[in-house]
Amino acid sequence: MELELDFTAFKKNLRDLIESRGLYAKDIAAEINVSTPTLSRYLQGVREPELKYVVSARELTKLAILPSESQVM
């Protein structure tokens, strides 16, 4: 049985964070240890991040990764 994850909320919240704080994708990419093109692919939905990168982004930014967390935070 394979687990399927939906990264829609993660993508949206990451993009909102970058825009609202005036950050650059390259800065976030460096902090979570991925290349800027890879982060761009995550944001475009072309590629799904490995869970370790989602966790890194969460720790770095306190980013909500689930829709319900967005409402709570």
C-alpha positions as CSV (number, residue, x, y, z in Angstrom):
1,M,0.0,0.0,0.0
2,E,1.5,3.3,-1.1
3,L,0.9,6.5,0.8
4,E,-0.2,9.4,-1.4
5,L,0.4,12.9,-0.1
6,D,-1.2,16.1,-1.4
7,F,1.2,19.1,-1.3
8,T,-1.4,21.7,-2.4
9,A,-1.5,23.5,0.9
10,F,2.3,23.3,1.3
11,K,2.8,24.9,-2.2
12,K,0.3,27.7,-1.6
13,N,1.5,28.5,1.9
14,L,5.2,28.5,0.8
15,R,4.4,30.8,-2.1
16,D,2.3,33.1,0.2
17,L,5.2,33.2,2.7
18,I,7.8,34.1,0.0
19,E,5.5,36.9,-1.3
20,S,4.4,38.3,2.1
21,R,7.8,38.5,3.6
22,G,9.5,39.7,0.4
23,L,11.8,36.6,0.4
24,Y,13.5,35.2,-2.6
25,A,13.0,31.5,-3.6
26,K,16.8,31.1,-3.7
27,D,17.1,32.0,0.0
28,I,14.4,29.4,1.0
29,A,16.0,26.9,-1.3
30,A,19.4,27.3,0.3
31,E,17.9,27.0,3.8
32,I,16.2,23.7,3.1
33,N,19.1,22.4,1.1
34,V,17.6,22.2,-2.4
35,S,18.5,24.0,-5.6
36,T,16.5,27.0,-6.7
37,P,15.2,25.2,-9.8
38,T,14.0,22.3,-7.6
39,L,12.1,24.7,-5.3
40,S,10.6,26.4,-8.4
41,R,9.4,23.0,-9.5
42,Y,7.8,22.4,-6.1
43,L,6.0,25.8,-6.3
44,Q,4.8,25.0,-9.9
45,G,3.6,21.6,-8.9
46,V,5.8,19.9,-11.4
47,R,7.6,18.0,-8.7
48,E,6.6,16.9,-5.2
49,P,9.2,17.4,-2.5
50,E,10.5,14.6,-0.4
51,L,9.1,14.7,3.1
52,K,12.4,15.7,4.6
53,Y,12.3,19.0,2.6
54,V,8.7,19.7,3.7
55,V,9.8,19.2,7.3
56,S,12.8,21.4,6.8
57,A,10.7,24.2,5.3
58,R,8.2,23.8,8.2
59,E,10.9,24.1,10.8
60,L,12.5,27.1,9.0
61,T,9.3,29.0,8.6
62,K,6.7,27.5,10.9
63,L,4.9,27.0,7.6
64,A,1.5,25.4,7.7
65,I,1.6,22.3,5.6
66,L,-2.0,21.2,6.0
67,P,-5.1,23.3,5.2
68,S,-6.4,23.1,8.8
69,E,-3.1,24.5,10.1
70,S,-3.5,27.6,8.0
71,Q,-6.7,28.3,9.7
72,V,-5.3,27.8,13.2
73,M,-2.1,29.8,12.7
